[in-house]
Amino acid sequence: MVYYIISCETRPDVLTTGAGVPVGDKLNLMTAGPRGPLLVQDVVFTDEMAHFDRERIPERVVHAKGAGAFGYFEVTHDITRYCKAKVFEHVGKTTPIAIRFSTVAGESGSADTVRDPRGFAVKFYTDEGNWDLTGNNTPIFFIRDALLFPSFIHSQKRNPQTHLKDPDMVWDFWSLRPESLHQVSFLFSDRGIPDGHRHMNGYGSHTFKLVNAQGQSVYCKFHYKTDQGIKNLPVEEADRLASIDPDYSIRDLYNAISNGNFPSWTFYIQVMTFEQAENWQWNPFDLTKVWPHKDFPLIPVGRLVLNRNPVNYFAEVEQLAFDPSNMPPGIEPSPDKMLQGRLFSYPDTHRHRLGANYLQLPVNCPYRTHVANYQRDGPMCMFDNQGGAPNYFPNSFSAPDTQPRFIESKCKVSPDVARYNSADDDNVTQVRTFFTEVLNEAERERLCQNMAGHMKGAQLFIQKRAVQNLMAVHPDYGTRVQTLLDKYNTEGKKVENILISLAHILVHPKKFGERISLRNC
């Protein structure tokens, strides 16, 4: 509240109802006598209570807990040879942005310091409409086929009977889908618990297509590397913060910006030609794999800077909606199956959560361009509904028309239409590189400890299957985790035996007493 007093120069001095009618008393109900019942005509009460009853909107199914801030993107290097989008049109150009950081599986009240991927979504308010990059703090994901997404998320949520987080569900799914090995290994490494949102990288993760002014296309990946340096939380510190400051990451981001310590990220692209994509050893559209930097080096583009906190969290963060299908001319989707699924899923869930006119909300509105279409009406239509302009197309009355220069680039499709099984599309090579080359010895040891510490809660047959997958990556990986699991399982068996003995004592106290007497003889 102190921030409000400091920042608000002029404050209203008269309290009103939602309709703007002045209120004379906000502390006492209107009743028939001091002990009498409430009167229906107490519109101050009904106005207040009716709105209160409808304050909550559905929380996000995933990425429910999050923080947001605003700032700008500045172009520092020319990439017009690859992309014609105006957001990149010249060095020095700035574009307003909004960024939302989040955890994935937890509810809106969950702790910020849990081991979980972090959402890192960027909205660019460009001259050609909004561009949304719905990324994460990892360049990869657990699955490569969007049809598996609902089941994957269900496995990370709560057990439908007990309403508890369930290691059986988590590890059953992961072990049955070994394409998750890369992301799971990243998750249980040190980077699985970032030290706040300012000290982690972001990635567009998916493969996109860039088109230049000449109509030439390349494939692309987006990276944003933190200028604050990578910092991660040790497990013990993360657990401590979860108990004493569950909103640690939100607080850290808000306070940094409030104090003028504006966080920033350097923005890069990777580029792959169509010919390289045809000949590459892996599927370039596979979200469970990275493009090695030695083969496809990072190309600097610009930087993201956050310099303004939200004025109101609900209005500017809870209602902030990102949609990967929002792409200006020059940026297009690739055949990435996960991206293709998200093109539908994201706007669909926004219409459910926020309503059909969610793009009219100020934080989602493409305010730097003029919206002109044939969409009308619907709940919560906030503007003039495009006045008396024709609401059908085509028409003869000077309404907005299509522009052929904005037609999407052509792409060839040659294979047969079918459902292609990609479950065994080399799930181990890049994970092996991560384990043996990216991590040092101390990091490998912590990875195995973290993984075994979580896996120990799963059934033994699930543990066995998961370890077999790790053995396929590298024998040392699987052996280390199995050794730790054996230790946990042995300790668990000892505790189980003690509990069984105690149960026998409670059920047969006389027999237990006789045994003690015989031993004393």
N, C-alpha and C positions, 0 to 999 in steps of 0.2 A: 504493500500500500504506500510505502514511502516513495517508491518510484513514481507512482501516480501523482502524488502531491508535487514532486519536483518537476515532472515533465508537463503537467497540465497547467497552462497559463491561465485559462479561463474555465471556471467550473460552474455548472448550473446551480442556482441557488433555490430553485423551487422544485420540489418533488412532484412527479406526475404519474398518472396511470400510463399503460401502454398506448392509449389513445391521445396522450398529451394533456389530459385534464388534471389541473392542480389537485394535490391531495392535502387535506387538512390534518389528518391523524393517521399515522402508520403503525401505532402501537396498540390500539384497542379496537376490538370488534364492535360492530353496531348490534346491540342486543335489546330485547324487550325487557328493560329494567337491568339493574346491576347483576342479577343472577339469572336472567331470562335467556331464552334461546337466541341463536343467530338469526338475523333477518336476511331473506333472499336479496333484498335491495342493497346489501352491503357489497357494492360492486368493487370497492377497493380490495376486499378479501377475495372475491371470485376472480377478479382480473389477475391478482397475484398468484393464487393457488392454481388456477387453470393453466397458467404459463409454466409454473413450477412442475406440474404433473407431466409436462411435455418437453422438459429441458434436454433430456438425453436422446441422442441419436444412436443407431447401432454402431458399436465400435468395429474397427477394421478386423476382419477375420484373421489376417496376419499383419504384422507390423503395427500392432495396436498401441504400444508404448513408444512415444517418440518426442523429439524436440525439433524445433524449427527456427530458422533465422533468415534474414534477407540481406542482399548485397548486390554485387555486380560481377560480370564476367568481362575480362579485358583481353583482347587479342594482342599477343606479343610476337607471333610469327605468322607469316603468310602461308596458308594452305589452299589458296584458291585454285591451284593446279589440280587439287583433288575434289573440292567441294564448292558449289556455287551459292550455298546458303548465305544469306545476308549477314547472319550472325558472325561470319568469318570474313566479311568482304574487305577489310583493310586493317592493318596493324594500328592499334590504338583505339579501335572501336570498343565501346562498352555496352553491355546489355544487362538490364536488371534481372536478378535471379532470386529464387526462393529455394532453400534446401531443407529437407526433412531427414533427420537421422532417427533410427529406430532399432529396437530388437525385433525378432521375428515371431517366436512362438508364444511369448508371454502375453498376458492380458494387460489392459491399460494401467493397472496398478502394480504391475510386477517390478522387480528390481532391475536397475540399469546394468548391474555388474555380473549378470549371469553369463555362462558360456553359451553363446548363441551368435549366429551371423548378425551383422548390423546392416540395416537398410541405409542407403545413401542415395536419395532421390533428388534430382536437380530439375527445377523448372526455369527455363529461359523465356522471358517475356520478349520475344523477338519482333522485328518489324513485319514478319510474315506469319504471325500467329505464334502460339506457344509451342515450345519444344521441350518435351519431358524425357529425361534420362532416368529410368527407374532402376538404379544400380544397387550394389551392395558393397561391403568392404572386402569382398573376395572376388577374384576374377573368374570363379567357377561356381557350379551349383551341384546339388545332390543328384539331380536327374536330368535327362536330356530329352524326355518326351513329355509334353504338357498333359497328356492323358493321365499321367501318374500323379499330377500335382495335388488334387484333392486328397488322395490316399496318403501321400507323403505328409501333408500338413496334419491330417488326422492323427498320424502316428506320432507327431511331435506335441500334440495337444493332450487333453486329459482322457483317461480311461472312461468309456461311456457308462460303466457301472459304478466304479469307485469314485470317479471324479478326481483321481490323483494322477500326477505325472507317472508314466509307466515305462520303466526301462525295457520291459519285454516288447512293448509296441515299437519303441524307438529302434532297438537293435534288431528286432525281427525284420522290420522293413529294410533297414540299411543292409543287413546281411543277405537278404534275398535280392537286393538290387546292388550288386557290387560296383556299378558305375558311381555310386556315392562315395567310394573310397577316397577320392581326391579331396573332396570337400570335407569329409569327415576327418581326414588327417589334418587339414588346415584348421578345422574347428577345435581339435584337441591339442593343437600346438599353442605356443605362447600367444599367437595373434587371435586366439579364440575369445580372449577377454581384453578388448582394447581399454586403455586408460582414458576414458571419456571419448567424446566424438571428435575432438580436435586433433587427436594423435593417431588417426588411422587413415589409410588410403581409401579411395573409392574407385569403383570400376563400373562401366556400363555393362560389363560382363558379356552381353550378347554380341554377335556379329551383326554389323549394319552394312549398308551400302551407301557410299558417297558418290555423287554425280556432279561433274563440273559443268561449266557453261557451254562446253562443246559437246556435252552429252556422253562423255567418257566416264566409265564407272570403275570403282575399286571397292573391295570389301574393307571393313574398318572395325577396330575395337577402340573404345574410349577408356582412358585412365586418368585419374586425378590423384596426385601424390601429395601428401600433407607436407607443408612447409614448416610445421612445428616439430617434425621428427616423429618416428614411430615410438610409441610407448604402450606397454601392456601391463596388466595388473597380475601379480602373483596370485595364486589360488587363495591363499590365506587372507590377503588384503581384500580381494574381491568379496569373499564371504563376510569379512568384517564390515565392509561398506554396505553390503546388502542388508545388514541388520540395523546399522545406525544411520545410513543415508541412502535409502533405496533409489532416490532421484539424483544420484551423484553426477551422472553425465549431463542431465538437463541443467543442473545447477552450475556445473563447470562451464558449459557453453554460454549460458546467460550471463554469468558474472564476468567472463572474459570479454565479451562484447560490451557489456555495460561499463567496464573499466577501460575501454579503448584498445584492448589487446585483440585486434581483429584477426581471426583465424583465416588462413588462405591455403589453397591447394594449386599446384601447377598442373595444367591440363595438357594431356598428350593424346596422340592417336597412334595406332599401329595400322599399317596398310598392307593388304595382300591383293595382288592382281588376280583377275579371273583365271589366268593361265596357271599361276601358282596354286590357286585353290583346286584346280583340276588335278594337279600332279602331287599335291601334298600327301604325306603318308597317312594323315588322319582326316577325318571329316572337319573342315574348318568351321562348321556351324554347330559343332558339338559343345554344349555349354559345360560339360564336365572336363574340358581340356583348355589349356592356355596356348597362345601362340608364343613360342620361345623368343625372347628378346634378341638373341644372337641371330635368328633368322629373320625376324620382323622387328627392327629396332623402334624404340619410342621416338616419335617426332613431336617436338614441343609446339604447342598451339597458343596457350594463353594461361590465365590464372583466374581462379574463383576466389572472391573475397566476401566474407560476411561482416557487415558493419551495422546491422540494425536488428534489435530484438523485436519479437512480436509485440504489438500494442495490446492485443487480446488473444489469449491462447486458443480459445474455441474458434473465433472468427478466422484466424490466420494460420493455425496449425492443424487443429482437429478437422476443419473443413477443407484444408489443402488437399487437392486430389491430383495425383499424377497418372498419366495415361501414355504408355509407350507408343500408342498409335498417333500421338501428336508429334508430327515430324514436318518441318518446313521443307519447301522445295530444295533438293540437293541432298537430303538425308532420307533414306528409304530402308525398309526391312529387308533382311536376308532370309534364306530358307530355314534359319534356326527354328527348330520345332517349338522350343520353349518360348521364344519371342513371338512366334505366330499365335500360340495359345494366349499369351498375355495381351495381344492386340485386342482380343475380345473380352477377356476376363476383367481387365482393369476398368474400362469405362462401364461395363455391365455392373460391377459392384458399386461404382460411384453413383449410378442411377438408383440403385437400391438404397444406399446409405444416405445420400444427400438429395436425391430427387432428380427428375428429368432435366431440370434447368440448373444443374450444379455448375455449369460453365458460366452462369451469370453471377455467381458469388464473386465478390470483388477479388478475393485471393486467387481465384481460378480464371477470372476473365482475361481474355487476350487484349488487354487495354491499349496496346501499342499498335493495333491495327483495327480496321472497321469490320465487324462481323456482318455479313450480308448473305442470308440463306433463305430457305423456305420452311424452316422449323418455326412453329408457332405454338402458343398456348402452353398448357401443362401446369401442374402445381407450382406455386411460388414463382411465377413469371415476374421478374423484378424490374424490367425496363419498359419501354413503350411498345414492346411486342412488334417492333419494326413498323409501327404506324399502319398506314393504309396501303403499304406496298403489296403487290400481288403475292399470294401465298401458294402459287402453283407454277410449275415449270414444264415446258417453255411457255412464254407469254409474249404479248405484243406491246407491253406498257413500260418499256425502259427499265425493267428490273435487272438485277445482277445476272451476268451471263458468264459462261465458262471461258477460260483462256487456254488455248491449246499449248502455250509455252509451259504450262504447269503440269502437263501430262507426265505420269511416271515413266521412268525408263523401261525399255523392253527387257525381258529375260526369257531364256529358252528353258523349256521343260521337256525332257526327253524320256525318262523312265515311265513305266506303266503306273497307273494309279493303283495303289495297294496299301496294306498296312505292313510296314517293314519293321522287323524286329531288330533293334540295335542294342540289345542287352549285353552282348559280348563284344562290343566294338572297342577292343583293347582298353580294358579298365585299369591296367596296372603300370604301364610303362612310365607315364608322367608321374604317377604316385611314387614309383621307385626313385625317380630323379629327385623328387621333393624330399624323400626320406634320406637318401644317401648323399645328395649334393647341396641342397638348399639349407638343410638343418645341420648344425654342428652337433657334436656328441652330447653336450649338455641339453640341447634342445630336443634331441631324439629321446633322451631319457625322460624328460618332462612330458613329452608327447605320450609315451607309453604309460607313464604313471597316471596321467589324466584320463587316458582312454580306459585303462583297466579299472580305475576308480569309479568310472561311470558304468562300465559294462558288467561289473560284479553284481549289479542288481538284477540282471537278466537271467533267465533259465539257463541251465548248463548246456542244453542242446543248441540254444541260440548262441551262447558264448563260443561253442565249438565251431559253428558255422562261420561266425565272424572272424575267428582266429585263422581258419582255413583261408579266408579271403586275404588276410594280412600276410600269410605265408606265401601266397602267390605273388604278392608285391615284393617281399624280401624275407628270407628265412629269419634274419635277425629281428625284423619287425614283429613277426608272429611269435617268435620264441620269447622275446622280452615281455610281450603282453600276456602270453600264456603263463609264464613264470610268476608274474604278479597276480594273475587270477588264481593260480594254484594256492598262493599264500592266502589270498582273501577267502577262498573257498574252504581251506583248512581251518582258518580261524572261525569262519562261520559254522563249520561242522562242530567245532568244540563248543561254541555257544549253544548250538542246537542240542548237543548231548547233555549239557548242563541243564538246559530247560526241561528236557525229557526227564532227567533224574529228579528235578524238583517237582515235576508233575506227579511222578510215581510216589514221592514222599507225601504229597498232599492227598493222594488217593488212598495210599496204604500206610498210614503213619505207624500202626502197630508193628508191621513187619520190619519197617525201618528201625524202630526202637529195639526189636529183638536182635537185629544184626549188630547194632552198637553194643548191646549187652554181651553177646558172644565174643566180640572182638576184645572186650575188656577183661574176659575171663583168663 
